[in-house]
Amino acid sequence: MFKFIKYLFIFVSVIFLINSCRKDDTITKPKPNQPPRTFLWIQTDTTQELNPTISRQIIRWWGEDPDGLIRGYLFAYFNTDSVPPNTIPDTLGYSWVVKNDTAMAFPLFTARERFTVIVRAVDNTFKEQLDVGAIVRLKPVPFWDKNMNKFLDNGDVELVTMKEAIDPTGAKQIFPIKNTPPVVEFAKDPLDPLKTIQQPDTTFPVATFSWVGTDLDGDQTIKSYRINLNAPNDTSRWFEFPAYNTMITIEAPRSKTDGATGEVTANVYSGIFPTMFKIGEVQGLKLNDTNRIYLQAKDLAGDFSPVVSLPSGNKIWYVKKPTSKLLVVSNYGSADLPTIIGNYRNWFNAIDTFPGVSYPRNFGNFDWLDIRRGATDTKVGDLVPPILNPAMVRTLLLFDYVFWFTDYIPDTWAHMYSVAQFPLYLYNGAGGKVVYTTRFGYYLGDPRGSLVDFAPVDTVRTTLIDTRIPNDWPVYPDSTYPSVLLPNPFPTMRFNPAPTQGGALSLFVRDIYKRADAKYILKIPPVPGRVPPNAYWTGPVNIGVIDGAKTFVFLSMPLHLMNGTTKVWPDRPGEDGKGVPAFLKRVFIDEFGG
């Protein structure tokens, strides 16, 4: 028995020694990588569907790796009902992200849709380099789809180490999304965000409207807008157009308004002049009556925004039918404006009395736009369209001719100069014919340099030559202007006489220098025997020019002050004047071909 125990002990000892000399595979053989796990911030029973929600969401997630670190995530979403249940599209493209959340808007095209979000954590055994936002596809093998054509081909990068580093299932959640209707509002005044931009109380049949549309589902889901004039309950009179048009101009051209009464159909344009283009027509613009415009936005799901309209509050928008081919624009703030307008009606009517005017032109029945009414040192006049281009330009283009006159405009009222600056430039460039007569200020003749943008003037002399002109003083034509067709110069004119010989007109005299293509047409001689600043008045001062195309006449003195005819005071130089009607006849008939 003792011998048996002895041999058993020896046997066990040998076995122990043999095993102790073997290599321990559990120590020397590396353990395989354990994939990471991904979690969404919503922890739900996957058999239960979430309640419908809006399309804009903030998605949050995180990852855990039992044997390493999380390097990044693959994030994707797809329309749940576009694939069989519980499947993931083979061509699904994931975005490579390194953060733990994102704000997104699901692309909603119907009233209700379902989207599946899937996030997959990637651990630090992934060795290739990826740009944030890179598109990664997992089939046939993981690869960076650099050209985003959904195929592994030239230029793409195969991601060899991603297969073992990725969460094989990821975290998924279905989101039922319900459409939210859009909202639209008319644009606000950038200088007063609480004030809506709207039309003057009276316009000709041209008006520009601008607005902003928003949608909680993403502004890109707004598909279209539609407008209606005066009859929102009449579905046949709504005009719908694509959503990229957020500023439109409604215009009834003369071909539609001449001879018309009541309502007309107006053209609808998008853009600004001269590149604006017609996108359709809208019915129901009332002539010589008040109007209201209604606006709605429509999204991809077919839902409409609440209706908004202008004018707001107790304001009105009266559309005046144009009746003449001549528009008179007054930037004139003096109390005698009604008298001046009356005089111009008489003077324009007198054109028909001149020899050679074969048929009545009826210029005296001109239409009138008072852009100075309500103007202050901080705002333009009440009748100035808030969007000059295209509204002011297209208003001018309703007429063949524009006669624009001003009195003294304060040098600090730069905003009132801008009303003429670009609209007249664009109008004249489009073939419109202009007479512009103004009155310089004391300190500067053209404080913004705006005259050179639209008038045939190169510069206005900054030096003040004089501060007054004697009444009954002559205005001579420039003898260099006559041409083969018009061999006679412009008519001689005289400043209006006063009851006393010593009276003078308070006018700030500055010389003007014409543009290269233009010609001088009128000038005034110096006044002898005056004291400085008359010392600068060493010769005739040019006060009138006409451009080379004979489409723009500029006067640096008020035309209505040059209606003197018979020379009243014998000591004044020059001959009798022909009066304003003769000047208007020469310009509108002989030069403009009216």
C-alpha positions as CSV (number, residue, x, y, z in Angstrom):
1,M,0.0,0.0,0.0
2,F,2.8,2.3,0.9
3,K,4.5,1.5,-2.4
4,F,1.2,2.3,-4.3
5,I,0.9,5.7,-2.6
6,K,4.6,6.4,-3.4
7,Y,4.1,5.7,-7.1
8,L,0.9,7.8,-7.3
9,F,2.7,10.7,-5.8
10,I,5.5,10.4,-8.3
11,F,2.9,10.2,-11.2
12,V,1.0,13.3,-10.0
13,S,4.2,15.3,-9.6
14,V,5.3,14.4,-13.2
15,I,2.0,15.5,-14.6
16,F,2.2,18.8,-12.7
17,L,5.7,19.5,-13.9
18,I,4.7,18.8,-17.5
19,N,1.7,21.1,-17.3
20,S,3.7,23.8,-15.6
21,C,6.2,23.8,-18.5
22,R,3.5,24.4,-21.2
23,K,2.9,27.9,-22.7
24,D,-0.2,29.6,-21.3
25,D,-2.3,30.4,-24.4
26,T,-4.7,32.5,-22.4
27,I,-1.9,34.9,-21.6
28,T,0.0,35.1,-24.9
29,K,-2.9,35.0,-27.4
30,P,-4.5,38.5,-27.9
31,K,-8.2,38.7,-27.2
32,P,-10.3,39.7,-30.2
33,N,-11.6,43.3,-30.3
34,Q,-15.0,43.8,-28.8
35,P,-17.3,46.1,-30.8
36,P,-18.6,49.3,-29.3
37,R,-22.2,49.9,-28.4
38,T,-24.3,53.0,-29.4
39,F,-27.1,54.6,-27.4
40,L,-29.7,57.3,-28.4
41,W,-31.0,59.8,-25.8
42,I,-34.5,58.3,-26.3
43,Q,-34.8,55.0,-24.5
44,T,-38.0,53.4,-25.7
45,D,-39.7,50.1,-26.3
46,T,-38.9,49.6,-29.9
47,T,-42.3,48.0,-30.4
48,Q,-43.9,51.3,-29.5
49,E,-44.0,54.2,-31.9
50,L,-43.3,57.8,-30.8
51,N,-46.0,60.4,-31.0
52,P,-45.9,62.6,-34.2
53,T,-43.6,65.6,-33.9
54,I,-42.2,68.4,-35.9
55,S,-39.5,67.9,-38.5
56,R,-36.9,70.0,-36.8
57,Q,-35.2,67.9,-34.1
58,I,-32.0,67.8,-32.1
59,I,-30.6,64.2,-32.1
60,R,-28.2,63.2,-29.3
61,W,-26.2,60.0,-28.8
62,W,-23.2,58.4,-27.2
63,G,-21.1,55.3,-27.4
64,E,-19.3,52.9,-25.1
65,D,-16.4,50.5,-25.8
66,P,-15.6,47.7,-23.4
67,D,-12.0,47.5,-24.5
68,G,-11.1,50.9,-25.9
69,L,-12.2,54.3,-26.8
70,I,-14.8,55.8,-29.1
71,R,-13.2,57.5,-32.1
72,G,-16.3,58.8,-33.9
73,Y,-19.8,57.9,-35.2
74,L,-21.5,57.1,-38.4
75,F,-24.8,59.0,-38.6
76,A,-27.6,58.5,-41.1
77,Y,-31.4,58.7,-41.6
78,F,-33.8,57.4,-44.2
79,N,-37.5,57.3,-45.0
80,T,-38.8,54.4,-42.9
81,D,-41.5,53.4,-45.4
82,S,-39.3,53.5,-48.4
83,V,-37.7,50.1,-47.5
84,P,-39.2,46.8,-46.2
85,P,-39.8,46.7,-42.4
86,N,-36.8,46.4,-40.1
87,T,-34.3,46.8,-43.0
88,I,-31.6,49.3,-43.8
89,P,-31.0,50.5,-47.4
90,D,-27.9,48.9,-48.9
91,T,-26.9,52.2,-50.4
92,L,-27.3,54.2,-47.2
93,G,-24.7,56.8,-46.9
94,Y,-23.5,57.7,-43.4
95,S,-21.9,61.0,-42.3
96,W,-18.7,60.7,-40.3
97,V,-19.1,62.8,-37.2
98,V,-17.0,63.2,-34.0
99,K,-19.6,65.1,-31.9
100,N,-22.5,63.7,-29.9
101,D,-25.5,65.6,-31.3
102,T,-26.8,67.4,-34.4
103,A,-29.7,69.7,-35.2
104,M,-31.6,68.6,-38.3
105,A,-34.7,69.0,-40.3
106,F,-36.3,65.9,-41.8
107,P,-37.2,66.5,-45.5
108,L,-41.0,66.4,-45.4
109,F,-42.8,66.1,-48.7
110,T,-46.2,65.0,-47.5
111,A,-48.4,65.8,-44.5
112,R,-47.0,62.8,-42.5
113,E,-43.9,60.7,-42.9
114,R,-41.7,58.4,-40.8
115,F,-37.9,58.6,-40.7
116,T,-35.4,56.2,-39.1
117,V,-32.3,57.6,-37.5
118,I,-29.4,55.2,-37.1
119,V,-26.1,56.0,-35.3
120,R,-23.1,53.6,-35.1
121,A,-20.2,54.1,-32.8
122,V,-16.7,53.4,-34.2
123,D,-13.9,52.6,-31.8
124,N,-10.2,53.4,-31.9
125,T,-9.2,50.2,-33.8
126,F,-10.3,52.2,-36.8
127,K,-7.0,53.6,-38.3
128,E,-7.8,55.4,-41.5
129,Q,-8.3,59.1,-41.7
130,L,-11.7,60.7,-42.5
131,D,-12.8,64.3,-42.9
132,V,-15.7,65.3,-40.8
133,G,-18.8,65.0,-42.9
134,A,-17.3,62.4,-45.2
135,I,-19.9,60.0,-46.7
136,V,-19.2,56.4,-45.7
137,R,-20.9,53.4,-47.2
138,L,-20.7,49.9,-45.7
139,K,-21.4,47.7,-48.8
140,P,-19.8,45.8,-50.5
141,V,-17.0,46.9,-48.0
142,P,-16.7,50.0,-45.9
143,F,-15.4,52.8,-48.1
144,W,-15.3,56.6,-48.2
145,D,-17.5,57.6,-51.1
146,K,-15.5,60.7,-52.1
147,N,-17.3,61.3,-55.4
148,M,-20.7,60.5,-53.7
149,N,-21.9,58.3,-56.6
150,K,-22.8,55.4,-54.3
151,F,-20.3,53.0,-55.8
152,L,-16.7,52.0,-54.8
153,D,-14.7,53.2,-57.7
154,N,-11.6,55.2,-58.6
155,G,-10.9,58.0,-56.2
156,D,-12.8,56.4,-53.3
157,V,-10.9,55.2,-50.2
158,E,-11.5,51.7,-48.9
159,L,-11.7,51.7,-45.1
160,V,-10.0,48.4,-44.2
161,T,-10.1,48.6,-40.4
162,M,-13.6,49.9,-40.1
163,K,-15.4,46.6,-40.3
164,E,-14.2,45.3,-37.0
165,A,-14.3,48.8,-35.3
166,I,-18.0,49.6,-35.9
167,D,-21.1,48.8,-33.8
168,P,-22.7,46.1,-36.0
169,T,-26.2,47.0,-35.2
170,G,-26.1,50.6,-34.0
171,A,-28.8,52.5,-32.3
172,K,-32.0,53.1,-34.3
173,Q,-35.2,55.1,-33.7
174,I,-38.2,55.8,-35.9
175,F,-39.6,59.4,-35.8
176,P,-43.1,60.0,-37.0
177,I,-43.1,63.5,-38.5
178,K,-46.1,65.7,-38.9
179,N,-46.0,68.7,-41.3
180,T,-46.1,72.2,-39.9
181,P,-47.7,74.9,-42.1
182,P,-45.4,77.7,-43.2
183,V,-45.6,81.3,-42.1
184,V,-45.2,84.4,-44.3
185,E,-45.0,88.1,-43.5
186,F,-44.3,91.2,-45.6
187,A,-40.8,92.6,-45.3
188,K,-39.9,95.0,-42.5
189,D,-38.2,98.3,-42.9
190,P,-34.5,97.7,-42.2
191,L,-34.3,101.1,-40.4
192,D,-37.4,100.3,-38.3
193,P,-37.8,96.5,-37.8
194,L,-41.3,97.0,-36.3
195,K,-42.6,98.7,-39.4
196,T,-43.8,96.8,-42.4
197,I,-42.8,98.0,-45.9
198,Q,-45.9,98.9,-47.8
199,Q,-47.0,101.0,-50.7
200,P,-47.7,104.8,-50.7
201,D,-51.3,105.7,-50.3
202,T,-51.5,106.5,-54.0
203,T,-49.5,104.9,-56.9
204,F,-49.8,104.5,-60.6
205,P,-50.5,100.8,-61.6
206,V,-47.0,99.7,-60.5
207,A,-46.2,98.3,-57.0
208,T,-43.4,96.2,-55.6
209,F,-43.9,93.8,-52.7
210,S,-41.3,91.9,-50.7
211,W,-41.8,89.3,-48.0
212,V,-40.1,86.6,-45.9
213,G,-41.4,83.0,-45.6
214,T,-40.4,80.6,-42.9
215,D,-41.3,77.0,-42.0
216,L,-40.5,75.0,-38.9
217,D,-39.9,72.1,-41.1
218,G,-37.1,74.1,-42.9
219,D,-37.5,77.1,-45.1
220,Q,-36.5,74.9,-48.1
221,T,-39.8,73.1,-47.7
222,I,-41.7,76.2,-48.9
223,K,-42.7,75.2,-52.5
224,S,-44.5,78.3,-53.7
225,Y,-46.3,81.6,-52.9
226,R,-49.6,82.9,-54.2
227,I,-51.1,86.4,-54.5
228,N,-54.6,87.7,-54.9
229,L,-55.9,91.2,-55.6
230,N,-59.1,92.2,-53.8
231,A,-60.9,88.9,-53.9
232,P,-59.4,86.3,-51.5
233,N,-62.5,84.1,-51.5
234,D,-62.4,83.7,-55.3
235,T,-60.1,80.7,-55.8
236,S,-59.8,81.3,-59.6
237,R,-58.1,84.7,-59.0
238,W,-55.1,83.4,-57.0
239,F,-51.8,83.4,-58.9
240,E,-49.2,80.9,-57.7
241,F,-45.5,81.0,-58.5
242,P,-42.2,79.3,-57.3
243,A,-40.9,80.1,-53.9
244,Y,-37.6,81.6,-55.1
245,N,-39.6,84.7,-56.0
246,T,-39.8,86.7,-52.7
247,M,-40.1,90.1,-54.3
248,I,-42.5,90.7,-57.1
249,T,-43.7,93.8,-59.0
250,I,-47.3,94.1,-60.1
251,E,-47.7,96.3,-63.2
252,A,-50.6,97.1,-65.6
253,P,-48.9,98.5,-68.7
254,R,-50.4,101.3,-70.8
255,S,-51.5,98.7,-73.4
256,K,-53.9,97.4,-70.7
257,T,-55.0,100.6,-68.9
258,D,-55.4,103.0,-71.9
259,G,-59.1,103.0,-72.6
260,A,-59.9,100.7,-69.7
261,T,-62.1,101.3,-66.7
262,G,-62.7,99.3,-63.6
263,E,-60.5,96.2,-63.2
264,V,-57.6,95.1,-65.4
265,T,-55.3,92.1,-65.4
266,A,-51.8,93.1,-64.2
267,N,-48.4,91.6,-65.2
268,V,-46.3,90.1,-62.4
269,Y,-42.6,90.4,-62.6
270,S,-39.7,89.1,-60.5
271,G,-36.3,90.7,-60.0
272,I,-35.1,94.3,-60.5
273,F,-34.8,96.5,-63.6
274,P,-33.4,95.9,-66.1
275,T,-33.1,92.2,-65.6
276,M,-36.6,91.6,-64.2
277,F,-38.7,89.0,-66.0
278,K,-42.4,88.3,-66.2
279,I,-43.6,85.2,-64.2
280,G,-47.4,85.5,-65.0
281,E,-50.5,87.7,-64.5
282,V,-52.9,88.4,-61.7
283,Q,-56.5,89.5,-62.1
284,G,-58.4,92.2,-60.4
285,L,-56.3,95.4,-60.2
286,K,-58.8,98.3,-59.8
287,L,-58.0,101.5,-61.6
288,N,-58.9,104.8,-59.9
289,D,-59.9,102.8,-56.8
290,T,-58.4,101.3,-53.6
291,N,-56.8,97.9,-53.7
292,R,-55.6,95.2,-51.4
293,I,-53.1,92.4,-52.0
294,Y,-53.3,89.0,-50.3
295,L,-50.4,86.6,-49.9
296,Q,-49.9,83.0,-48.8
297,A,-47.0,80.5,-48.7
298,K,-47.4,76.8,-49.6
299,D,-45.1,74.0,-48.5
300,L,-44.1,70.7,-50.1
301,A,-46.8,68.9,-48.2
302,G,-49.5,71.2,-49.7
303,D,-50.3,73.1,-46.6
304,F,-50.9,76.9,-46.8
305,S,-49.8,79.6,-44.4
306,P,-52.4,82.0,-42.9
307,V,-53.3,84.8,-45.3
308,V,-51.6,88.1,-44.9
309,S,-52.5,91.3,-46.7
310,L,-51.5,94.9,-47.3
311,P,-52.2,97.7,-46.7
312,S,-52.3,97.2,-43.0
313,G,-54.3,99.1,-40.3
314,N,-56.2,102.0,-41.6
315,K,-53.9,102.7,-44.6
316,I,-55.1,102.7,-48.2
317,W,-53.5,101.8,-51.5
318,Y,-55.2,103.8,-54.3
319,V,-54.2,103.0,-57.9
320,K,-54.4,106.0,-60.2
321,K,-54.8,105.3,-63.9
322,P,-52.3,107.2,-66.1
323,T,-53.8,109.4,-68.7
324,S,-51.0,111.3,-70.3
325,K,-47.7,110.4,-72.0
326,L,-46.0,113.1,-69.8
327,L,-45.3,112.6,-66.1
328,V,-44.4,115.7,-64.1
329,V,-42.5,114.9,-60.9
330,S,-42.2,117.7,-58.3
331,N,-39.6,117.6,-55.6
332,Y,-40.8,121.0,-54.5
333,G,-41.5,122.0,-50.9
334,S,-42.5,125.7,-51.2
335,A,-46.1,126.8,-50.5
336,D,-46.6,128.0,-54.1
337,L,-46.5,124.5,-55.5
338,P,-50.2,124.5,-56.6
339,T,-49.6,127.8,-58.5
340,I,-46.5,126.3,-60.1
341,I,-48.4,123.2,-61.2
342,G,-51.1,125.3,-62.6
343,N,-48.6,127.5,-64.6
344,Y,-47.0,124.4,-66.0
345,R,-50.3,123.1,-67.2
346,N,-50.9,126.4,-69.0
347,W,-47.4,126.4,-70.4
348,F,-47.5,122.8,-71.7
349,N,-51.0,123.5,-73.2
350,A,-49.5,126.5,-75.1
351,I,-47.2,124.1,-77.1
352,D,-50.2,123.3,-79.2
353,T,-50.5,127.0,-80.3
354,F,-47.1,127.2,-81.9
355,P,-46.8,127.1,-85.7
356,G,-45.7,123.7,-87.0
357,V,-47.4,121.8,-84.2
358,S,-49.8,119.9,-86.5
359,Y,-52.0,118.2,-84.0
360,P,-52.8,118.7,-80.3
361,R,-50.2,117.1,-78.1
362,N,-52.2,117.7,-74.9
363,F,-49.1,117.9,-72.7
364,G,-51.0,120.1,-70.3
365,N,-53.0,117.1,-69.2
366,F,-49.9,115.6,-67.7
367,D,-50.0,113.2,-64.8
368,W,-48.4,114.5,-61.6
369,L,-46.3,112.8,-58.9
370,D,-45.5,114.9,-55.8
371,I,-42.4,113.1,-54.2
372,R,-41.8,115.9,-51.7
373,R,-45.1,115.6,-49.8
374,G,-44.3,114.4,-46.3
375,A,-40.5,114.4,-46.7
376,T,-38.4,115.3,-43.7
377,D,-34.7,115.4,-43.0
378,T,-34.8,111.7,-42.3
379,K,-37.3,110.2,-44.7
380,V,-38.4,110.5,-48.3
381,G,-41.8,111.8,-49.4
382,D,-45.0,109.8,-48.7
383,L,-45.5,109.1,-52.4
384,V,-42.1,107.7,-53.0
385,P,-42.2,103.9,-53.5
386,P,-40.2,102.2,-50.7
387,I,-38.4,100.0,-53.3
388,L,-37.1,102.4,-55.9
389,N,-35.9,99.7,-58.2
390,P,-38.1,98.4,-59.7
391,A,-41.2,100.3,-58.5
392,M,-40.0,103.9,-59.3
393,V,-38.3,102.9,-62.5
394,R,-41.3,101.0,-63.8
395,T,-43.6,103.9,-62.8
396,L,-41.5,106.3,-64.9
397,L,-41.6,103.8,-67.8
398,L,-45.3,104.1,-68.0
399,F,-44.7,107.5,-69.6
400,D,-42.8,108.6,-72.7
401,Y,-41.6,111.8,-71.1
402,V,-40.7,112.9,-67.6
403,F,-40.5,116.6,-66.5
404,W,-38.8,116.7,-63.1
405,F,-38.5,120.0,-61.2
406,T,-37.2,120.8,-57.7
407,D,-36.7,123.8,-55.5
408,Y,-33.8,124.1,-53.1
409,I,-33.1,120.7,-51.5
410,P,-31.2,121.0,-48.2
411,D,-27.6,119.7,-48.7
412,T,-28.1,117.3,-45.8
413,W,-31.2,115.7,-47.4
414,A,-29.1,113.1,-49.3
415,H,-32.0,110.7,-49.3
416,M,-34.1,113.0,-51.5
417,Y,-31.3,113.1,-54.1
418,S,-31.3,109.3,-54.3
419,V,-34.9,109.3,-55.5
420,A,-33.8,110.7,-58.8
421,Q,-30.3,109.2,-59.0
422,F,-30.8,105.7,-60.2
423,P,-34.4,105.7,-61.3
424,L,-33.8,108.5,-63.8
425,Y,-30.5,106.9,-65.0
426,L,-32.3,103.6,-65.7
427,Y,-35.4,105.3,-67.2
428,N,-33.3,107.4,-69.6
429,G,-31.2,104.4,-70.5
430,A,-34.3,102.5,-71.4
431,G,-35.4,105.2,-73.9
432,G,-37.3,107.6,-71.6
433,K,-36.8,111.4,-72.3
434,V,-36.2,113.7,-69.4
435,V,-36.2,117.4,-68.5
436,Y,-34.7,118.0,-65.1
437,T,-34.7,121.6,-63.6
438,T,-33.3,122.2,-60.2
439,R,-32.0,124.9,-57.8
440,F,-28.6,124.6,-56.1
441,G,-28.0,125.1,-52.4
442,Y,-25.7,127.5,-50.7
443,Y,-22.9,125.2,-49.7
444,L,-22.9,122.5,-52.4
445,G,-24.4,122.2,-55.8
446,D,-24.4,118.4,-55.8
447,P,-23.6,117.1,-52.3
448,R,-23.7,113.4,-53.2
449,G,-22.4,113.7,-56.7
450,S,-25.7,112.2,-57.8
451,L,-26.3,114.5,-60.8
452,V,-23.4,113.0,-62.7
453,D,-25.1,109.6,-62.5
454,F,-28.2,110.6,-64.4
455,A,-27.8,114.0,-66.0
456,P,-25.5,114.9,-68.9
457,V,-23.2,116.8,-66.5
458,D,-19.6,116.0,-65.7
459,T,-19.2,118.2,-62.7
460,V,-20.8,121.1,-60.8
461,R,-18.4,123.8,-59.8
462,T,-18.0,123.9,-56.1
463,T,-17.1,127.6,-56.0
464,L,-20.1,129.8,-55.4
465,I,-20.2,132.5,-58.1
466,D,-23.1,134.6,-56.8
467,T,-26.1,134.4,-54.4
468,R,-28.7,136.3,-56.5
469,I,-29.6,137.2,-60.0
470,P,-31.3,140.6,-60.9
471,N,-35.0,140.2,-61.9
472,D,-35.6,140.6,-65.7
473,W,-32.1,139.3,-66.3
474,P,-31.5,137.6,-69.7
475,V,-30.9,133.9,-70.4
476,Y,-29.0,133.5,-73.7
477,P,-29.0,130.5,-75.9
478,D,-25.6,128.9,-76.7
479,S,-24.9,129.6,-80.3
480,T,-22.7,126.5,-80.7
481,Y,-25.6,124.1,-80.4
482,P,-27.5,124.6,-83.7
483,S,-27.4,121.6,-86.0
484,V,-28.4,120.9,-89.6
485,L,-31.9,119.9,-88.6
486,L,-32.3,122.7,-86.0
487,P,-30.2,125.6,-87.3
488,N,-31.7,128.1,-84.8
489,P,-30.5,128.1,-81.2
490,F,-32.7,127.7,-78.2
491,P,-35.0,130.6,-77.6
492,T,-33.8,133.6,-75.6
493,M,-35.4,133.8,-72.2
494,R,-35.6,136.2,-69.3
495,F,-35.9,135.8,-65.5
496,N,-39.2,136.9,-64.2
497,P,-39.5,140.6,-63.7
498,A,-40.3,142.1,-60.2
499,P,-42.3,145.2,-59.3
500,T,-39.1,147.2,-58.6
501,Q,-36.0,147.5,-60.7
502,G,-33.7,146.7,-57.9
503,G,-35.3,143.4,-56.9
504,A,-33.3,140.2,-57.3
505,L,-34.0,136.5,-57.3
506,S,-32.3,134.5,-54.5
507,L,-30.5,131.9,-56.6
508,F,-27.1,130.4,-55.9
509,V,-25.0,130.6,-59.1
510,R,-22.6,127.8,-60.0
511,D,-21.2,126.8,-63.3
512,I,-21.7,123.4,-64.7
513,Y,-19.4,121.4,-66.9
514,K,-21.1,119.2,-69.5
515,R,-20.5,115.5,-70.2
516,A,-18.3,114.8,-73.2
517,D,-21.2,114.0,-75.5
518,A,-23.4,116.8,-74.4
519,K,-23.9,120.4,-75.6
520,Y,-24.5,123.6,-73.8
521,I,-27.9,125.2,-74.6
522,L,-28.4,128.1,-72.1
523,K,-26.2,130.6,-70.3
524,I,-26.6,133.7,-68.2
525,P,-24.3,136.8,-68.6
526,P,-22.4,138.2,-65.6
527,V,-23.8,141.0,-63.6
528,P,-21.5,144.0,-63.8
529,G,-20.5,146.2,-60.9
530,R,-21.2,143.6,-58.2
531,V,-19.0,143.0,-55.2
532,P,-17.5,139.6,-54.1
533,P,-18.4,136.8,-54.4
534,N,-19.3,138.1,-57.8
535,A,-15.6,138.5,-58.4
536,Y,-15.7,134.9,-59.6
537,W,-18.2,135.8,-62.3
538,T,-15.8,136.7,-65.1
539,G,-17.9,135.4,-68.0
540,P,-21.1,133.7,-69.0
541,V,-22.3,130.8,-66.7
542,N,-23.7,127.7,-68.3
543,I,-27.0,126.7,-66.8
544,G,-28.4,124.3,-69.5
545,V,-27.1,121.2,-71.3
546,I,-28.6,118.5,-73.6
547,D,-27.1,115.1,-74.1
548,G,-25.8,113.8,-77.4
549,A,-28.8,111.5,-77.9
550,K,-31.2,114.4,-77.4
551,T,-33.0,112.6,-74.7
552,F,-32.0,114.5,-71.5
553,V,-32.1,118.3,-70.8
554,F,-30.7,119.5,-67.6
555,L,-31.2,123.1,-66.2
556,S,-29.4,124.2,-63.0
557,M,-31.9,127.1,-62.6
558,P,-35.7,126.7,-62.0
559,L,-37.4,126.9,-65.3
560,H,-40.6,128.5,-63.9
561,L,-38.5,131.6,-62.9
562,M,-37.5,132.2,-66.5
563,N,-40.9,133.1,-68.0
564,G,-40.1,136.8,-68.6
565,T,-41.2,137.9,-72.0
566,T,-41.1,141.7,-72.6
567,K,-38.0,143.4,-71.2
568,V,-39.3,145.5,-68.3
569,W,-36.3,147.5,-67.2
570,P,-34.5,149.4,-69.9
571,D,-31.0,149.1,-68.3
572,R,-31.2,145.3,-68.5
573,P,-29.2,143.7,-71.4
574,G,-30.6,141.5,-74.1
575,E,-33.8,141.2,-76.1
576,D,-37.3,140.2,-75.1
577,G,-37.8,136.7,-73.8
578,K,-39.8,134.0,-75.5
579,G,-41.1,132.5,-72.3
580,V,-41.3,129.0,-70.9
581,P,-43.8,127.7,-73.5
582,A,-41.3,128.4,-76.3
583,F,-38.6,126.5,-74.4
584,L,-40.9,123.5,-73.8
585,K,-42.0,123.5,-77.4
586,R,-38.3,123.5,-78.5
587,V,-37.5,120.6,-76.2
588,F,-40.5,118.3,-76.4
589,I,-41.4,118.9,-80.1
590,D,-38.1,119.8,-81.8
591,E,-35.6,117.9,-79.7
592,F,-37.6,115.0,-78.3
593,G,-39.9,114.5,-81.3
594,G,-43.1,114.6,-79.2
